[in-house]
Amino acid sequence: MASGGAMARPQQAPRLLLAILVTLVAFSYEARKKSFIMVYEVSAVDTYAADTIEFTINKFNKESNDEYNFRVVRVLKLLKQVTDHMEFIMDLEMRRTKCLKKESHNCPFQEGNLYKQIRCSFTVFTIPWFEKYKILKKNCTDV
């Protein structure tokens, strides 16, 4: 009978492991649900913020139907939200430049008939240490 009792224990081991696994998953889910979120205003010269703004403007210009690039005139608002990743919420004032899509450096702003200024709000998901960025929200209006 002693050997019969020993046989029952190995059959219980998978159930015990499954119960432990389910408990760990439940605890990690609860911990993630309660993860602390910090939201604070940052400067545009903050390393991660500067990289995120650069990514956002490049992506905006690439996807824009305008034949000219835009660049930032002013950063109106810049918030950083931190959890296991970062999200930047930004309001940018941008103007059309004299540079066509393929040009991008040292671009002066357009004047006269081609002058155009816009205000855009972006929410950008980023894991900057892996250089991963994704624009979650974008809303632009003429100024």
Backbone as CSV, one residue per row, in Angstrom:
resi,resn,N_x,N_y,N_z,CA_x,CA_y,CA_z,C_x,C_y,C_z
1,MET,0.812,-1.184,0.000,0.000,0.000,0.000,0.857,1.249,0.000
2,ALA,2.028,1.158,0.545,2.924,2.309,0.570,3.252,2.732,-0.846
3,SER,3.447,1.732,-1.740,3.751,2.097,-3.119,2.539,2.699,-3.803
4,GLY,1.335,2.297,-3.422,0.122,2.873,-3.997,-0.016,4.338,-3.624
5,GLY,0.370,4.694,-2.384,0.327,6.081,-1.942,1.359,6.913,-2.679
6,ALA,2.514,6.326,-2.982,3.574,7.043,-3.691,3.144,7.331,-5.124
7,MET,2.331,6.458,-5.689,1.867,6.649,-7.061,0.878,7.818,-7.151
8,ALA,0.130,8.080,-6.099,-0.866,9.153,-6.118,-0.195,10.522,-6.141
9,ARG,0.960,10.649,-5.481,1.630,11.944,-5.412,2.088,12.439,-6.787
10,PRO,2.729,11.649,-7.627,3.118,12.171,-8.945,1.910,12.625,-9.770
11,GLN,0.758,12.002,-9.579,-0.423,12.433,-10.316,-0.932,13.780,-9.801
12,GLN,-0.659,14.090,-8.538,-1.101,15.351,-7.973,-0.147,16.492,-8.335
13,ALA,1.092,16.189,-8.679,2.101,17.215,-8.976,1.663,18.151,-10.105
14,PRO,1.159,17.627,-11.237,0.724,18.565,-12.291,-0.388,19.495,-11.829
15,ARG,-1.306,18.982,-11.011,-2.375,19.834,-10.500,-1.816,20.927,-9.593
16,LEU,-0.861,20.566,-8.748,-0.243,21.525,-7.851,0.502,22.591,-8.652
17,LEU,1.257,22.177,-9.656,1.978,23.129,-10.503,1.007,24.051,-11.233
18,LEU,-0.087,23.493,-11.719,-1.091,24.301,-12.402,-1.704,25.320,-11.445
19,ALA,-1.993,24.907,-10.223,-2.570,25.818,-9.225,-1.586,26.945,-8.911
20,ILE,-0.306,26.605,-8.775,0.710,27.625,-8.508,0.800,28.593,-9.682
21,LEU,0.802,28.058,-10.890,0.897,28.895,-12.096,-0.300,29.838,-12.198
22,VAL,-1.493,29.324,-11.975,-2.702,30.149,-12.037,-2.632,31.256,-10.981
23,THR,-2.173,30.929,-9.789,-2.048,31.924,-8.713,-1.046,33.007,-9.101
24,LEU,0.113,32.606,-9.639,1.125,33.585,-10.048,0.602,34.497,-11.155
25,VAL,-0.099,33.934,-12.118,-0.659,34.737,-13.208,-1.683,35.729,-12.650
26,ALA,-2.513,35.272,-11.730,-3.531,36.149,-11.133,-2.865,37.294,-10.373
27,PHE,-1.829,36.973,-9.585,-1.125,38.025,-8.837,-0.432,39.004,-9.776
28,SER,0.194,38.512,-10.829,0.890,39.425,-11.744,-0.129,40.292,-12.489
29,TYR,-1.297,39.750,-12.801,-2.347,40.534,-13.452,-2.811,41.643,-12.520
30,GLU,-3.039,41.305,-11.243,-3.463,42.308,-10.265,-2.396,43.376,-10.095
31,ALA,-1.136,42.957,-10.057,-0.042,43.920,-9.904,0.006,44.856,-11.100
32,ARG,-0.196,44.318,-12.289,-0.175,45.140,-13.508,-1.354,46.119,-13.510
33,LYS,-2.518,45.649,-13.041,-3.692,46.515,-12.991,-3.452,47.707,-12.070
34,LYS,-2.692,47.494,-11.028,-2.453,48.535,-10.037,-1.120,49.245,-10.274
35,SER,-0.486,49.016,-11.410,0.828,49.627,-11.631,0.716,51.142,-11.546
36,PHE,1.680,51.728,-10.915,1.684,53.159,-10.662,1.958,53.906,-11.957
37,ILE,1.161,54.893,-12.226,1.345,55.707,-13.425,1.763,57.099,-12.983
38,MET,2.880,57.551,-13.524,3.322,58.914,-13.260,3.054,59.733,-14.514
39,VAL,2.445,60.869,-14.355,2.234,61.785,-15.465,2.809,63.118,-15.038
40,TYR,3.734,63.627,-15.827,4.305,64.915,-15.485,4.756,65.647,-16.734
41,GLU,4.845,66.956,-16.599,5.272,67.798,-17.705,6.783,67.702,-17.827
42,VAL,7.272,67.639,-19.061,8.711,67.569,-19.297,9.114,68.615,-20.318
43,SER,10.388,68.852,-20.399,10.940,69.798,-21.360,11.194,69.085,-22.686
44,ALA,11.149,69.834,-23.768,11.400,69.258,-25.091,12.847,68.821,-25.252
45,VAL,13.726,69.239,-24.333,15.117,68.805,-24.424,15.370,67.523,-23.633
46,ASP,14.360,67.023,-22.918,14.445,65.718,-22.280,14.803,64.707,-23.374
47,THR,15.792,63.855,-23.117,16.307,62.942,-24.147,15.199,62.142,-24.824
48,TYR,14.371,61.471,-24.033,13.316,60.647,-24.623,12.270,61.507,-25.322
49,ALA,11.979,62.673,-24.770,11.001,63.565,-25.389,11.512,64.058,-26.746
50,ALA,12.763,64.481,-26.800,13.334,64.986,-28.054,13.305,63.910,-29.140
51,ASP,13.672,62.683,-28.784,13.646,61.583,-29.750,12.217,61.283,-30.206
52,THR,11.277,61.356,-29.278,9.878,61.072,-29.610,9.310,62.163,-30.513
53,ILE,9.633,63.418,-30.234,9.177,64.514,-31.100,9.765,64.348,-32.500
54,GLU,11.040,64.016,-32.572,11.678,63.824,-33.888,10.995,62.697,-34.665
55,PHE,10.745,61.560,-34.002,10.036,60.458,-34.652,8.668,60.921,-35.141
56,THR,7.933,61.633,-34.280,6.565,62.065,-34.591,6.540,62.991,-35.805
57,ILE,7.442,63.965,-35.852,7.486,64.903,-36.980,7.879,64.179,-38.262
58,ASN,8.853,63.288,-38.185,9.262,62.526,-39.373,8.111,61.683,-39.910
59,LYS,7.397,61.010,-39.012,6.257,60.178,-39.421,5.132,61.064,-39.979
60,PHE,4.869,62.186,-39.319,3.846,63.116,-39.793,4.171,63.572,-41.213
61,ASN,5.414,63.989,-41.445,5.815,64.463,-42.770,5.735,63.357,-43.819
62,LYS,6.118,62.164,-43.440,6.089,61.032,-44.370,4.660,60.717,-44.805
63,GLU,3.710,60.793,-43.864,2.319,60.429,-44.142,1.476,61.595,-44.659
64,SER,2.002,62.801,-44.571,1.262,63.984,-44.994,1.107,64.030,-46.512
65,ASN,-0.015,64.583,-46.967,-0.233,64.776,-48.406,0.449,66.034,-48.919
66,ASP,0.915,66.863,-48.001,1.587,68.104,-48.384,2.920,67.768,-49.045
67,GLU,3.274,68.504,-50.105,4.538,68.207,-50.779,5.749,68.755,-50.031
68,TYR,5.496,69.620,-49.025,6.572,70.194,-48.224,6.561,69.617,-46.813
69,ASN,7.724,69.594,-46.191,7.829,69.157,-44.796,7.397,70.264,-43.855
70,PHE,6.967,69.858,-42.679,6.663,70.774,-41.586,7.721,70.591,-40.509
71,ARG,7.923,71.636,-39.719,8.775,71.492,-38.543,8.177,72.281,-37.395
72,VAL,8.612,71.971,-36.201,8.047,72.546,-34.984,8.468,74.003,-34.834
73,VAL,7.469,74.849,-34.554,7.710,76.240,-34.213,7.811,76.344,-32.690
74,ARG,6.819,75.730,-32.006,6.740,75.785,-30.549,6.147,74.505,-29.998
75,VAL,6.671,74.082,-28.861,6.057,72.987,-28.111,5.129,73.649,-27.099
76,LEU,3.834,73.440,-27.273,2.840,74.086,-26.412,2.611,73.305,-25.121
77,LYS,2.634,71.971,-25.227,2.434,71.114,-24.051,3.173,69.809,-24.308
78,LEU,3.831,69.301,-23.263,4.538,68.034,-23.394,4.445,67.295,-22.065
79,LEU,3.651,66.238,-22.052,3.476,65.420,-20.853,4.061,64.041,-21.097
80,LYS,4.644,63.476,-20.051,5.180,62.117,-20.140,4.446,61.268,-19.114
81,GLN,3.920,60.132,-19.580,3.221,59.177,-18.723,4.091,57.918,-18.685
82,VAL,4.397,57.435,-17.488,5.315,56.306,-17.367,4.635,55.128,-16.683
83,THR,4.696,53.964,-17.329,4.325,52.679,-16.714,5.449,51.726,-17.102
84,ASP,5.135,50.614,-17.767,6.190,49.740,-18.280,6.695,50.251,-19.626
85,HIS,6.085,51.316,-20.110,6.509,52.019,-21.324,6.271,53.504,-21.053
86,MET,6.471,54.321,-22.056,6.186,55.746,-21.915,5.163,56.149,-22.957
87,GLU,4.369,57.129,-22.598,3.497,57.780,-23.573,3.735,59.268,-23.441
88,PHE,3.924,59.909,-24.574,4.062,61.352,-24.593,2.794,61.939,-25.171
89,ILE,2.241,62.908,-24.474,1.080,63.648,-24.957,1.613,65.042,-25.275
90,MET,1.513,65.426,-26.541,2.133,66.693,-26.926,1.237,67.518,-27.826
91,ASP,1.299,68.814,-27.615,0.658,69.796,-28.491,1.790,70.584,-29.128
92,LEU,1.837,70.550,-30.457,2.910,71.204,-31.195,2.350,72.206,-32.186
93,GLU,3.007,73.324,-32.298,2.695,74.290,-33.340,3.746,74.067,-34.426
94,MET,3.284,73.851,-35.654,4.209,73.534,-36.744,3.935,74.427,-37.957
95,ARG,4.994,74.662,-38.723,4.857,75.455,-39.948,5.450,74.708,-41.125
96,ARG,4.873,74.997,-42.291,5.375,74.432,-43.543,6.746,75.047,-43.839
97,THR,7.664,74.202,-44.303,9.007,74.674,-44.656,9.154,74.752,-46.174
98,LYS,10.306,75.221,-46.623,10.602,75.287,-48.053,11.175,73.976,-48.565
99,CYS,11.375,73.006,-47.684,11.957,71.721,-48.074,10.877,70.756,-48.563
100,LEU,11.150,70.149,-49.705,10.279,69.096,-50.214,10.497,67.833,-49.383
101,LYS,9.673,66.813,-49.608,9.696,65.585,-48.810,11.096,64.976,-48.658
102,LYS,11.899,64.976,-49.718,13.190,64.285,-49.662,14.266,65.102,-48.951
103,GLU,14.012,66.372,-48.734,14.959,67.226,-48.022,14.467,67.362,-46.588
104,SER,15.400,67.518,-45.659,14.888,67.661,-44.293,15.771,68.484,-43.365
105,HIS,16.939,68.898,-43.796,17.828,69.608,-42.874,17.909,71.091,-43.197
106,ASN,17.979,71.895,-42.141,18.125,73.348,-42.265,17.057,73.970,-43.164
107,CYS,15.824,73.606,-42.931,14.736,74.077,-43.774,14.147,75.370,-43.231
108,PRO,14.229,76.451,-44.003,13.577,77.693,-43.572,12.058,77.570,-43.766
109,PHE,11.322,78.382,-43.024,9.865,78.364,-43.136,9.410,79.060,-44.409
110,GLN,8.259,78.589,-44.922,7.617,79.220,-46.074,7.058,80.581,-45.662
111,GLU,7.040,81.492,-46.590,6.401,82.797,-46.392,5.446,83.001,-47.571
112,GLY,4.672,84.058,-47.543,3.801,84.392,-48.674,2.677,83.404,-48.881
113,ASN,2.395,83.079,-50.153,1.264,82.215,-50.513,1.353,80.804,-49.935
114,LEU,2.573,80.286,-49.755,2.734,78.916,-49.260,2.846,78.826,-47.734
115,TYR,2.718,79.971,-47.050,2.746,79.985,-45.583,1.594,79.125,-45.065
116,LYS,1.905,78.238,-44.131,0.853,77.456,-43.475,1.341,77.077,-42.084
117,GLN,0.487,77.346,-41.096,0.807,76.973,-39.717,-0.328,76.111,-39.197
118,ILE,0.047,75.032,-38.497,-0.941,74.110,-37.943,-0.618,73.845,-36.472
119,ARG,-1.625,73.386,-35.773,-1.448,72.950,-34.382,-1.865,71.498,-34.324
120,CYS,-0.973,70.657,-33.811,-1.251,69.221,-33.746,-1.114,68.697,-32.327
121,SER,-2.029,67.805,-31.977,-1.951,67.076,-30.716,-1.641,65.625,-31.048
122,PHE,-0.654,65.080,-30.389,-0.240,63.691,-30.603,-0.177,62.973,-29.265
123,THR,-0.520,61.692,-29.292,-0.208,60.790,-28.191,0.650,59.701,-28.805
124,VAL,1.860,59.532,-28.248,2.825,58.608,-28.835,3.258,57.590,-27.786
125,PHE,3.065,56.319,-28.118,3.535,55.192,-27.300,5.005,54.993,-27.631
126,THR,5.839,54.820,-26.617,7.246,54.571,-26.902,7.893,53.687,-25.848
127,ILE,8.764,52.846,-26.333,9.723,52.141,-25.483,11.072,52.586,-26.043
128,PRO,11.551,53.751,-25.604,12.699,54.381,-26.253,13.976,53.562,-26.191
129,TRP,14.153,52.770,-25.130,15.381,51.976,-25.032,15.409,50.862,-26.062
130,PHE,14.279,50.559,-26.705,14.227,49.623,-27.830,13.923,50.340,-29.148
131,GLU,13.897,51.674,-29.100,13.584,52.511,-30.265,12.269,52.103,-30.927
132,LYS,11.252,51.851,-30.095,9.907,51.510,-30.575,9.012,52.711,-30.324
133,TYR,8.321,53.125,-31.368,7.421,54.272,-31.286,6.155,53.949,-32.069
134,LYS,5.034,54.477,-31.595,3.782,54.321,-32.327,2.882,55.500,-31.986
135,ILE,2.396,56.177,-33.014,1.464,57.282,-32.792,0.080,56.686,-32.533
136,LEU,-0.449,56.941,-31.346,-1.757,56.407,-30.969,-2.885,57.347,-31.370
137,LYS,-2.644,58.659,-31.241,-3.662,59.655,-31.603,-2.984,60.817,-32.294
138,LYS,-3.691,61.383,-33.262,-3.198,62.561,-33.974,-4.389,63.421,-34.355
139,ASN,-4.285,64.712,-34.057,-5.340,65.635,-34.428,-4.679,66.965,-34.785
140,CYS,-4.830,67.388,-36.047,-4.206,68.631,-36.501,-5.273,69.594,-37.035
141,THR,-5.083,70.872,-36.725,-5.977,71.914,-37.235,-5.165,73.098,-37.695
142,ASP,-5.681,73.835,-38.678,-5.012,75.050,-39.148,-5.091,76.111,-38.059
143,VAL,-4.052,76.931,-38.001,-4.023,78.035,-37.027,-4.386,79.311,-37.735
